[in-house]
Amino acid sequence: MALVPRGMLLLLIAITAVAPLTLNIPMPALPGMVRTLGTDVETVQLTLSLYLFVLAIAQLMHGALSDRFGRRRVVLGGFALAAAASLMAAAAPTIGTLIAARCLQALGASAGIVASRAIIRDLYERDQAASMIGWVTMAIMVVPMIVPWFGGILDTAFGWPSIFIFVAAVSAAVLVWSWVALPETLRARAAGASALRYREELKALCLSRSFLGYILCCATGSALFFATLGGAPHVVVTQMGRSPVELGLWLSTGAVGYMIGNYVSARWSPRFGIDPMIAWGSIIVLAGAVGTMTLVGLVPHWGPATIFAPQLLTAIGNGLVMPNAIAGAISVRPQAAGTASGITGFLQMAIGGAAAQVVGHILAPADTAMPLALVLLGFAVACLVSYLALVRRG
């Protein structure tokens, strides 16, 4: 390959980071959008919720396209669209135009998430792919931690359109970098093979016990994060009477734990193999969920620590499960790694989004965090059962 491993790693981090950057950086500017566009909070909120919806659906499309036309074309097309849509958002005269631009941003940026995983599988064997995914994921975890702060600075100094101008510049820079440095990694194209038969590959994936196990481990494991994200505001702010600032600080424990788990995966997956890493990660996730239920039941006066102290353990376990489960899913049929990557990403976001909504609903009438703890325990058990019943037996 034209790129040395370090150069490829940096490029993959950049390709993957654009989607979370585009999602998180406008958040501080939402009140400004309400004022300048003459709309209401609920309508402006669609710029986030519809972004996530399109981001999930588009991964299915990009996965199939990357197997049909190659990774490079999908990446270049996606980031060209993301850059153009960001300029459209910056110039949006109405909230409707801004929402449409955000949907196009998600459609373009999602190409990076899907293609980066498929590229990793094209270049590396299964266990080494898990290591590379771990390094990429660990690096991009920094993005949602710092870009809202930077978005607030841009909004304060220049107004909210400057945020989207910045996103356009980043998308264009990644586009140029990919144009110059990213080779076509799909081996079927390099070998001159004919177009992949999407339906046959999709059927083969869906009939694979191992593939179903890997994607369910990934989706149920990540659902614990989304459930915490959806339930923590009600528990910490409404039930416990703590400030949103304190909530934000507690939420960072999950990001730290996830980075630790990804670091362990990056270092040790090539040595021990992805299946043992998923097994240990699932056990650690379950231990964290049991710890949450125990602390909520026995020492509720500990406040947010009852949720977030065990959450650190859960996040570390997820850092073991996620990259290894993704590597397993895209390795079941390597010639359809793009399709597998798209399905994995879609299922992650679909189950995660549903988990966040369900938790918010069941916590509304509750006066303790026990409903959240039970949901976390349910997803943790589902993650371990998916491994034992499907991955291990498959």
N, C-alpha and C positions, 0 to 999 in steps of 0.2 A: 504494500500500500504506500501511497505517496506521503501519508502522514505518519510520523512517529507516534507511538502510543500517547505521549504527553500532549502532543498537538491535537490528536484526535479527541482526547478526553476534554480538553479545553473547548474545542468546537462543539462537542456534544452537550457540554454544560450550557454553552451559549444558546444552542438550538432549543434545549429543553426549558431554559429559564424565561423565555419570552412570554409564554402563556401565563405563568404565575405573576410575572411582572405586570402584564396587561390587566390581569384581574385585580391585583391589590393596590396598584399605585393611585387609581382615582378615588379610593375610599374617602380620604379626608376632604375631597372637593365636592362631595354630594350636596351639602347645604348650599354651596355656591351655585351649583347647577339649578337647584330649586329656585333660587332668587333670579338668576339671569335668564332662565328659560321660562319663567312664569308658570311653573307647574307645582306639583305637590310631591311629598316625600315618597308616597307609594309608587308613583309613576317613575320617579328617578331610580327607585330600587330595582326596577326592571332592567336597568343597565347592568346590574350584577346578576340577578337571577336568570335572565335570558342568556347572558354570557355563559353561565355554567351549563345551562340546558344545551345550547349549541355546541359547547366544548365537548360535552358527552357524546352527542349524536355524531358530530363530525369525525370523531376518532374511528368510528366504524367505517366511514367513507374513506378516510385517508389510509387506513390499514389495507383495504382492498386495492386502492389505487397504487399504493407503494409496491404491492406484489405484482401488479399488472404492468406498471410503467417504470418502476424503479424508484429508489429512495431519493435520489438527487432531484428528479423532476418534482416530486411532491414537496420537498423542502423548499426549493426555489419558488415554486408557485405559491406555496403557503405564505412565505414571508413577503413576497411581492404584494399579495392581497392584504396581509397584516399592515404593511407600511401604508398602502393606499387608504385602507379603512381608517387608520389612525389620523391621517390628514383630513379625511372626511369628518371624523369625530371632532377634530379641533375647529373645523369651520361650520359645525352644525348650527343652523339658525333656530331649530325647534327640537323639542325633546324626542319627537318621533324620528327625526333624522339621526339624532344621537343614539337612540336605541338600535336603529338599523345598522349604524356604523359599528356599534359594539358587537352585534351578532356577526358581522363580517370579520371583525377582529378575531373573534373566537374561532371562526371557521378557518382563518389563515394560521393563527398561532398554534392550534391543535395539531397541525402537521408536524411540528417539532417534537411534541411528546411522543407521537406514534412512531415517526421515522427514526428518532434517536434510539429507541429500544430495538427496532428492527436492524438498524445499522450495527449496533453492538453485537447482536446475534450473528449477523453476517460475518463479522470480523473475528469473533472469539467463540471458543467452545463453551459448552453450557455453564460449567462452574466458573470459568473466567468471566463469562458474561454477567453472572451475578455480582462478581467483584466490581466490574465496571459500572453496573447500574447502581451499586452502593456508593461508589465515589461520586457519580453524577448527582444522585439524589441528595447526598450529604451536602454537596456544594450549593445546590439550588434551594435548600432549606433556608439559606440566609436571605433569599429574595423577599419572602413575605414578612420577614422580621425588620427589614430596613426600608423597603420602598414606600410604605405608607408615610413614613416620616419624610422622605424626600419629596413625595407628592404633596405633602402639606407645605413644604418650603416653596415649591413651584407655584402652588395655588395662591399662597400669601403674597409672593413677590410679583407674579405675572398674570395670575388668573388661571382658571381651570383649563382653558384651551392649551396652555403651555405644557400641561401634562401629556396630552396626546401628541403634541409636536415632538416631545422627548421620546415617546414610545415609537413614533414613526422613524425617528433617527436611529434608535436602537434596532428596530426591525430591518431598516435598510442596511445598517452596518453588518448585521448577521447575514443578510442576503448576499452582500458583496463577499463576505468572508467565505460563505458556503460556495458561491460561484467560483471562487479562486481555489479553494482548498479541499472541497469535499468531492471525492471520487464516487462513481457509482459502485456500490458494494453488493448489490443483488447478484448472486452468483449465477442465477438462471439467465439473466441478461448477458452477463459476461461470457457465458458459455454458448450464447446464441440460441437458447431454448425458446420454445414457443410460449405464447401467453398462458399464464396459469389459469386453470379451470376453477374459478372462484367457488362455484356451488359445490363441486366435488371436495375441494379443500375444506370448505366450511362444514360440510357434512362429516368429513373425517375428523375434524376437530371436535365437533359436538358429540361424536360417538366415542371419543377417547376418554376413558375414566381418568387418566392422569391429567389431561387438559382441564377437565371440569374441576378436578380437585385443586389444581393450582390456581385457577381463576377464583374459585370460591374462597380459598385461603386468603388470597389477596383482597377480595372484596369484603369479606366479613372482618378481616383484621383491620382494614382501613375504616370500616364502619364505626369502630370504637372511637376513632379520632373525630369523625363527623358527628357522632352522637354526643360526645363531650362538648364539641363546638356549639351544637344546637341547644344543649341543656344547661351548660355552665352559666350563661348570663342570667337565666331565671333563678337558678339555685344560689349563685353568689350574690347577685345584685338584689333580686326581689326577696328571696327567702332570708338570706343572711344579712342584708342591708349594707353590703360592702360597696365600695365605689367602682365605677368602670375602670379606673386606672389600676386598682388592685387586681381586678379581674384580668386585665391585660398582662400584668406581671405573672400571675399564676399560669395563664395559658402558655407562656413561654417555656414552662417546664416540659411540656410535651415536645416542643421543637428541639430542646436540648437532648432529651432522651432519645428521640428519633435519630438525631445526628450521631449519637453514641452507637446506637444499634447499626446504623448504616456503615459506620467506620469499622465495627467488628466484622460485618459482612464483607466489606471490601478487603479486609486483611485476611480473613479465614475461610471464606467460601471456596476458593480454589484448593485449599488443603483438605477440608473436611467434606466437601460436596454440598449441593444445595438442599437435598432432602433432610439430612440431619440438622442443618441450620433452620429449616422451616419447623422441624419437630421441636427443637429447643425454643425457638421463638414463640411458637404456639403455647408451649407450657408456661413461658414467662408471661405472655399476655394473659393467660388464665389466672396465674398467680396474682397479677396486678388487679384483675377484675374481682377476684375473691377478696383481696385486700381492701378494695373500695367498699364492697358490701359490708365487710366486717367493721371498718372504721365508721361508716355512716350509721350502722346499727348500734355500735357500742360507745363511741365517743363523738357524738354529733357536735359537742361544744368545741371541738377542735376547729370548726369553721371550714374554710376552703381546703385546708390540708387534708381533710377526710377524702376529698376527691383527687387532689393533685399530687399528693405524696405517692399514692399507688399509681397514679397516671404516669409518673416518671418510669416506673417499672414496665407498665404496659407499652409505653412508647419505645423503650429499648427493645422489647420483644417484637414490636411491629417493625422496627428497623432491621431485625433479622428476617422476619417473614416476607416483607414486601419485595425487596430486590431479588430474593431467591425464588419466590413464587412467580414473579414476572419472568425471570430467566427460564424457569421450568416451563411456563406456558408458551413462550416463544420458541422453545426448543423441541416441542412435541413433533411439529412438522416444520423444520427450518425453512423449507421452500415457501411456507406460508407465514413467515414470522410477522410480516406486516399486518395481515388479517388477524392473527392471534393477538398482537399488540393492541389493535383497535378494539377487539372484543374485551380484552382485559381492562383497558382504560374506561370503556363505556360502562362495564359492570361495576367497576370501582365507584364511579361517580353516581350511577343510578342507585345502588344500594346505600351509598353514603348519604346522598341527598334525602332518600326516603327515611334513613335513620334519624337525621337531623330534624325532619318534620315530625316524625312520630314522637320523638322524645319531647319536643316542644309542646306537643298536644297533651301528652299524658302528665307532664309536669305542671301544666297550668292550674289544675285544682289541688295539687299536692302541697303539703307544708314541710316535707322533708326531701332529701335527695335520694331516697331509696328507690323510686321508680327509675331514675337514671342508673343507679348501681345495678339494678336487675337487668336493664337493657344491655349494659356493658357485659355483664356475666353471660347473657344469652349469646351475644356475638362472639365472645371469647370461646365458649363451648362449641359453637358452630365452626369456628376456625380450626380448633383441634380435631373435631370430628371429621371435617373435610379432609384433613391430612390423613387421619387413620383409615377412613373408609374409602377414600378415592386415590390419594397420592401414594400411600404406602402399598395398598393392594394393587394399584395400577402398575 
